[in-house]
Amino acid sequence: MEIKVFGPGCARCTETENLVKEMAAAKGGNITVEKVTDLKAMMATGIMSTPAIAIDGVIKSTGRVPTKEEISSWIDGTANVPSTPAASGCGCGCGGKC
């Protein structure tokens, strides 16, 4: 399994990367975690807001820090529907406050 965490290196992106690495280590097995900071690579993947997570090429989350439970379910394959950004639709994770 290949997990990519997309983000330029901000605090929320670093938090997301750490959570993904923690959950991948807890699950064990053949899981690789890659941090993608290149803006062109993000845009080529269709990611417009960060942090973002893709598992085996499928985008699971954008614009917010997911919970450990969400990450765990994505790794287990129990959540096949991608998560949506904040209710405001802006994708920044502010919950409509920006």
N, C-alpha and C positions, 0 to 999 in steps of 0.2 A: 504494500500500500504506500502511495506517495501523497504526502500532505504538504501543500504549499501555503505559507503565510505571507500575504502581500501587505507591504507597508513601508513607508520611508524611514521608519526608526523612531517615531514619536512614542510617547509613553503608552498610549493605548495599543499601538502595534507591538511594542515590546511585551506588554502584559499578555496580549493574545498569543504571541509566539511562546512565551513561557508556559501558559496554560496548555497549549497544544503539545509541547514537549513533555510536560508533566503527565498528561493523559496518555500519550503514546508510550511513554516509559512504563506506566502502570499496566497498560494492555499487553506489553511485550510483543513478541512476534516480529515479523519483517515489516516494520514501519519506518519510513524515512521522512524527516521533516526538513523542509527547505525554506529559508527566508528569501523572499524576492523583494528587492528594493528598487529595481530598475523601473522607472516610470513608463518607458516604452513597452516593456514586457507586461506591465499591468494593463495598459491600454489595449494591447493586442489580445489580452484575455477577456476584455470587456469590463474590467473592474474600473469603476469611476470613483469609488469611495473606499477608504481604508479605515481600520484593518479589514482584511478579507481572508477567507480560507477556502481553498479548493482541495478536495480529496479525489484522487485519481482523475483529475481533470474536470470534476463537477464542482461548481461554485456552491458552497454551503452557506456562506454568510458574508455580508459586506456592510461596512459603515458602523460596526459596533463590536464590542467585546462579548463573545458568546460565553455561556456558563459552562462549567465543567461537565454538567449533565448533557448538554447539547453536544459538546465535542465527543463525549463518550458514546452517545447514541449514533453519531455520524461514523465513528470508527467501527462500531459494532454493526453498522448497516441497518439499524432499526429506524432511522429517520431519512427517508428518501426524498422528502420535499425540502428544497432550499429554504432557509429562514429569510424573512423579509426585514428590511431596514426599519428604523424607527417609524412610529405611526405617522409622523409628519410627512414622510415620503422623501425627505431631504437626504437621507442616508448618512447623516453625520452622527447619529446616535444621541442627539440632544433631546429627543422626545417632543419635538415641536417648539423648542424654546429659542431657536436661533432666528 
